[in-house]
Amino acid sequence: MNSLAKVPVTVVTGFLGSGKTTLIQHLITNANGKKLAVLVNEFGSEGVDGDILKSCADANCPAENIVELANGCICCTVADDFIPAMEQLLARNVKPDHILIETSGLALPKPLLKAFDWPEIRSRITVDGVIALADAEAVAAGRFAPDPDAVEAQRAADDNLDHETPLSEVFEDQIACADIVLLTKADLAGSVGLEAARAAIEAEMPRRVPMLPVVDGAVDARVILGLEAAAEDDLAARPSHHDGEHEHNDFTSVVIELPEVTDVDALIASIQRLAREQNVLRAKGYVAVEGKPMRLLLQSVGERVRHQFDRPWGAKPRQSKLVVIGEHGDIDEAAIRTGLGI
């Protein structure tokens, strides 16, 4: 089979809460007739993003074409999880025209690209492109794009200072691997913030790639699908801080079960307080609200909390669960439970 016969795969990477699921939702509903399949990899044992995507499944991307891998990073469990999942999608009666992979927010994309060289799948799929999402507002504030010169000066002044924070290394690796960078939440960043984010990202990039501002994942599928980058054959141009190693010991997650909530505002205030006091990076899940037949989808990035009633609980039990993610050593499950009032 030549490369034209391979099924193209787009890897969607980006830090926690950057908007990956929102982008894929948009692509599913605006696929221009392409038959899609989606592989969702979450950090933690409770799938939330997969449920969100299945709620917008349609004829071009039916629910059975959305596969979840919720335990561990796919680039760390290639043989056990990633390869079988890709073979499962390729074995569909109607083979997808394009496969989307939503990586965990903590994933390093380069080890995943190396997995495309495995004999079981190399002749059948190709990496059409890597799309990195960057929260423009956060980047403009300097949270995930530290100045390399300033870091070097700090290291010279203090021999005990770590090389870089784990969060910055993850962010830089994702940007370095990208074929296109989407500056998400452009409306929140504003024009000044967007320019600051562009400058910060350009300073970290090993090569120039297009950067596009995006609001709510709304980007034409023709812009980001069909790049024909064959990224698995272009690894040398995508340097990584973690070349030769790959681990996620710097992060941990806990699953918190909640009773029915009577006061949504109080829950939001508790999550914001945990972000400040317990360094919680991300929380996401479904919450049962007393007297409401719809389930409440709640997602937070730091102190920014978004929530909406997405659909009725139906036959599913009204069971509230939050996946809470933070850096290793910061997550204290007992303190989080206390902070949530349980």
C-alpha positions as CSV (number, residue, x, y, z in Angstrom):
1,M,0.0,0.0,0.0
2,N,1.3,3.5,-0.8
3,S,0.9,6.5,1.5
4,L,-2.2,7.6,-0.3
5,A,-4.0,4.4,0.8
6,K,-3.3,5.1,4.5
7,V,-5.9,6.4,6.8
8,P,-4.9,9.9,8.0
9,V,-4.7,10.5,11.7
10,T,-4.7,13.9,13.4
11,V,-3.2,14.2,16.9
12,V,-4.9,16.9,19.0
13,T,-2.6,17.9,21.8
14,G,-2.7,20.7,24.4
15,F,-2.5,21.5,28.0
16,L,-5.3,20.9,30.5
17,G,-8.4,22.8,29.6
18,S,-7.0,24.2,26.4
19,G,-10.2,23.2,24.5
20,K,-9.3,19.9,22.8
21,T,-12.7,18.3,23.4
22,T,-14.5,21.4,22.2
23,L,-12.5,21.4,19.0
24,I,-13.2,17.7,18.3
25,Q,-16.9,18.4,18.9
26,H,-16.9,21.0,16.3
27,L,-15.0,18.8,13.8
28,I,-17.5,16.0,14.3
29,T,-20.5,18.2,13.5
30,N,-18.6,20.0,10.7
31,A,-16.8,17.2,9.0
32,N,-17.7,18.1,5.4
33,G,-18.9,14.6,4.8
34,K,-15.8,12.8,6.1
35,K,-16.5,9.6,8.1
36,L,-14.6,10.2,11.4
37,A,-13.4,8.0,14.3
38,V,-12.1,9.4,17.6
39,L,-9.7,7.9,20.1
40,V,-9.9,9.8,23.5
41,N,-7.2,9.3,26.0
42,E,-7.8,10.7,29.5
43,F,-5.6,11.0,32.5
44,G,-7.4,9.3,35.3
45,S,-9.8,6.4,35.5
46,E,-13.1,8.2,34.9
47,G,-14.0,9.2,31.3
48,V,-15.7,12.5,30.9
49,D,-14.5,13.8,27.5
50,G,-15.6,10.5,25.8
51,D,-19.1,11.0,27.1
52,I,-19.1,14.6,25.9
53,L,-18.1,13.5,22.4
54,K,-20.6,10.7,22.3
55,S,-23.4,13.1,23.0
56,C,-22.7,14.8,19.7
57,A,-22.1,11.6,17.6
58,D,-23.9,11.5,14.2
59,A,-24.0,9.4,11.1
60,N,-20.5,10.4,10.0
61,C,-19.1,9.7,13.5
62,P,-21.3,7.2,15.3
63,A,-20.9,6.5,19.0
64,E,-19.2,3.2,18.3
65,N,-16.4,5.1,16.4
66,I,-15.5,7.0,19.6
67,V,-13.1,4.8,21.7
68,E,-12.0,5.8,25.2
69,L,-8.7,4.9,26.8
70,A,-9.0,6.2,30.4
71,N,-6.2,4.3,32.2
72,G,-2.7,5.7,31.5
73,C,-1.1,7.6,28.7
74,I,-1.4,5.9,25.3
75,C,2.2,6.7,24.5
76,C,3.3,4.8,27.7
77,T,1.1,1.8,27.0
78,V,1.5,1.4,23.2
79,A,1.4,-2.4,22.9
80,D,-1.4,-2.9,25.5
81,D,-3.7,0.0,24.6
82,F,-2.9,2.2,21.6
83,I,-2.1,-0.5,19.0
84,P,-5.3,-2.6,19.8
85,A,-7.4,0.5,19.8
86,M,-6.2,1.6,16.4
87,E,-6.7,-1.9,15.0
88,Q,-10.2,-1.8,16.5
89,L,-11.0,1.4,14.6
90,L,-9.5,0.2,11.4
91,A,-11.5,-3.0,11.6
92,R,-14.9,-1.2,11.4
93,N,-17.2,-2.4,8.7
94,V,-17.0,1.1,7.3
95,K,-13.4,2.2,7.6
96,P,-13.1,5.8,8.8
97,D,-11.9,8.5,6.3
98,H,-10.0,10.2,9.1
99,I,-9.1,9.4,12.7
100,L,-8.8,12.0,15.5
101,I,-6.8,11.3,18.6
102,E,-7.4,13.5,21.6
103,T,-4.4,13.1,23.9
104,S,-4.4,13.5,27.6
105,G,-3.6,17.1,28.7
106,L,-0.4,15.7,30.2
107,A,0.7,13.8,27.1
108,L,4.0,14.3,25.3
109,P,3.1,13.9,21.6
110,K,6.5,12.8,20.3
111,P,6.5,9.3,21.9
112,L,3.0,8.8,20.4
113,L,4.3,9.7,17.0
114,K,7.0,7.1,17.4
115,A,4.3,4.4,17.9
116,F,3.1,5.0,14.4
117,D,6.2,3.1,13.3
118,W,5.0,-0.1,14.8
119,P,4.7,-2.8,12.1
120,E,1.1,-3.6,13.0
121,I,-0.1,-0.2,11.9
122,R,2.6,1.6,9.9
123,S,1.4,0.5,6.5
124,R,-2.2,1.4,7.3
125,I,-2.2,4.8,9.0
126,T,-0.2,8.0,8.8
127,V,0.0,11.1,11.0
128,D,-1.8,13.8,8.9
129,G,-0.8,16.4,11.4
130,V,-0.3,17.4,15.0
131,I,-2.6,20.2,16.2
132,A,-1.5,21.9,19.4
133,L,-4.0,23.9,21.4
134,A,-2.7,26.7,23.6
135,D,-4.8,28.7,26.0
136,A,-4.0,32.2,24.7
137,E,-5.0,34.0,27.9
138,A,-2.8,31.7,30.0
139,V,0.2,31.9,27.7
140,A,-0.1,35.7,27.5
141,A,0.1,35.7,31.3
142,G,3.4,33.7,31.1
143,R,2.2,30.6,32.9
144,F,3.3,28.0,30.4
145,A,6.0,29.6,28.3
146,P,8.9,30.6,30.6
147,D,11.8,32.7,29.2
148,P,14.7,30.3,28.6
149,D,17.2,33.1,29.4
150,A,15.5,33.9,32.7
151,V,15.5,30.2,33.6
152,E,19.2,30.0,32.8
153,A,19.9,33.0,35.0
154,Q,17.9,31.5,37.9
155,R,19.8,28.3,37.6
156,A,23.1,30.1,37.6
157,A,22.1,31.9,40.8
158,D,20.8,28.8,42.6
159,D,22.3,25.4,42.1
160,N,19.3,23.8,43.8
161,L,16.8,25.1,41.3
162,D,15.2,22.5,39.0
163,H,15.8,22.9,35.2
164,E,12.2,23.7,34.5
165,T,8.8,23.0,36.0
166,P,7.1,19.9,34.6
167,L,4.2,22.0,33.3
168,S,6.4,24.2,31.1
169,E,8.2,21.1,29.7
170,V,4.9,19.5,28.7
171,F,3.7,22.7,27.1
172,E,7.0,23.3,25.2
173,D,7.1,19.7,23.9
174,Q,3.5,20.0,22.6
175,I,4.3,23.2,20.8
176,A,7.5,21.8,19.4
177,C,5.7,18.9,17.9
178,A,2.9,20.9,16.2
179,D,2.1,21.5,12.6
180,I,-0.5,24.1,13.5
181,V,-1.0,25.9,16.8
182,L,-4.5,27.0,17.7
183,L,-4.7,30.0,20.1
184,T,-7.9,29.1,22.0
185,K,-10.1,31.3,24.0
186,A,-9.1,34.2,21.8
187,D,-12.1,36.2,23.0
188,L,-10.8,36.1,26.6
189,A,-7.3,37.0,25.6
190,G,-8.2,40.0,23.5
191,S,-6.0,41.4,20.7
192,V,-3.1,42.4,23.1
193,G,-3.2,39.0,24.8
194,L,-3.2,37.2,21.4
195,E,-0.1,39.1,20.3
196,A,1.6,38.4,23.6
197,A,0.8,34.7,23.3
198,R,2.0,34.6,19.7
199,A,5.4,36.1,20.7
200,A,5.8,33.7,23.7
201,I,5.1,30.7,21.5
202,E,7.3,31.8,18.6
203,A,10.1,32.1,21.1
204,E,9.8,28.4,22.0
205,M,9.2,27.0,18.6
206,P,12.0,25.1,16.7
207,R,10.4,26.0,13.4
208,R,7.7,28.4,12.2
209,V,4.2,26.9,11.9
210,P,0.8,28.7,11.4
211,M,-0.9,30.0,14.5
212,L,-4.7,30.7,14.4
213,P,-6.9,32.3,17.0
214,V,-10.0,30.2,17.8
215,V,-13.1,30.7,19.9
216,D,-15.1,27.7,21.1
217,G,-13.3,25.3,18.7
218,A,-14.8,26.9,15.6
219,V,-12.2,26.3,12.9
220,D,-12.8,25.1,9.3
221,A,-12.0,21.4,9.1
222,R,-10.3,22.0,5.8
223,V,-7.7,24.1,7.5
224,I,-6.5,21.4,10.0
225,L,-7.4,18.1,8.3
226,G,-5.6,17.0,5.2
227,L,-2.2,18.5,6.0
228,E,-0.4,15.3,4.8
229,A,2.5,16.0,7.2
230,A,3.5,12.3,7.6
231,A,4.8,13.5,11.1
232,E,5.9,10.0,12.0
233,D,8.7,10.4,9.3
234,D,9.6,13.9,10.5
235,L,10.6,13.3,14.1
236,A,14.0,15.0,13.9
237,A,12.2,18.4,13.3
238,R,10.2,17.9,16.5
239,P,12.6,18.1,19.4
240,S,11.5,17.2,22.9
241,H,12.8,17.8,26.4
242,H,12.1,14.2,27.0
243,D,13.7,12.5,24.1
244,G,14.8,9.1,25.4
245,E,12.5,9.1,28.4
246,H,8.8,9.5,29.1
247,E,7.0,9.4,32.4
248,H,4.1,11.1,34.2
249,N,5.3,10.8,37.8
250,D,4.9,14.5,38.2
251,F,1.1,14.4,38.0
252,T,-1.6,12.5,39.8
253,S,-5.4,12.3,39.8
254,V,-8.1,11.3,42.2
255,V,-11.8,10.6,41.6
256,I,-14.2,12.2,44.1
257,E,-17.8,11.0,44.5
258,L,-20.2,13.7,45.6
259,P,-23.7,13.6,47.1
260,E,-26.5,15.5,45.2
261,V,-25.7,19.2,45.2
262,T,-28.2,21.7,46.4
263,D,-26.1,24.9,45.8
264,V,-24.1,25.0,42.5
265,D,-22.6,28.4,43.3
266,A,-21.2,27.0,46.6
267,L,-19.7,24.0,44.7
268,I,-18.0,26.4,42.2
269,A,-16.6,28.5,45.1
270,S,-15.2,25.4,46.7
271,I,-13.5,24.3,43.5
272,Q,-12.0,27.8,43.1
273,R,-10.7,27.7,46.7
274,L,-9.1,24.3,46.1
275,A,-7.3,25.7,43.1
276,R,-5.8,28.4,45.3
277,E,-5.1,26.4,48.4
278,Q,-4.4,22.8,47.1
279,N,-2.9,23.7,43.7
280,V,-5.6,21.8,41.8
281,L,-4.9,22.2,38.1
282,R,-8.0,20.7,36.6
283,A,-11.4,19.3,37.7
284,K,-14.0,17.8,35.5
285,G,-17.0,15.6,35.8
286,Y,-20.8,15.3,36.0
287,V,-22.8,16.5,39.0
288,A,-26.3,15.6,40.1
289,V,-28.2,18.7,41.2
290,E,-31.1,18.3,43.6
291,G,-34.5,18.8,41.8
292,K,-32.8,18.9,38.3
293,P,-33.4,16.0,35.8
294,M,-30.4,17.1,33.7
295,R,-26.8,16.3,34.7
296,L,-24.4,19.2,35.2
297,L,-21.2,19.1,33.2
298,L,-18.5,20.9,35.2
299,Q,-15.0,21.6,34.0
300,S,-12.4,23.8,35.7
301,V,-8.9,25.0,34.8
302,G,-7.4,26.6,37.9
303,E,-10.0,29.0,39.3
304,R,-11.8,29.3,36.0
305,V,-14.9,27.1,36.2
306,R,-17.4,26.4,33.4
307,H,-20.6,24.5,33.8
308,Q,-23.8,23.6,31.9
309,F,-26.6,21.2,32.0
310,D,-25.9,18.9,29.1
311,R,-28.6,16.1,29.0
312,P,-30.9,14.1,31.2
313,W,-29.5,11.3,33.4
314,G,-31.8,8.9,31.8
315,A,-31.2,5.3,32.8
316,K,-27.8,6.1,34.3
317,P,-27.7,6.5,38.1
318,R,-27.6,10.0,39.4
319,Q,-24.0,9.7,40.6
320,S,-21.8,12.7,40.9
321,K,-18.1,12.3,40.2
322,L,-15.2,14.7,39.7
323,V,-11.8,13.8,38.4
324,V,-9.3,16.1,40.1
325,I,-5.8,16.5,38.6
326,G,-2.7,18.1,40.1
327,E,1.0,17.9,40.4
328,H,2.4,15.0,42.4
329,G,2.7,15.9,46.1
330,D,0.1,18.7,45.8
331,I,-3.0,16.5,45.6
332,D,-4.2,15.6,49.1
333,E,-7.4,13.6,48.7
334,A,-8.5,14.1,52.3
335,A,-8.0,17.8,52.0
336,I,-9.9,17.9,48.7
337,R,-12.8,16.0,50.2
338,T,-12.9,18.4,53.2
339,G,-12.7,21.4,50.8
340,L,-15.8,20.0,48.9
341,G,-17.6,19.5,52.2
342,I,-17.7,15.7,52.1
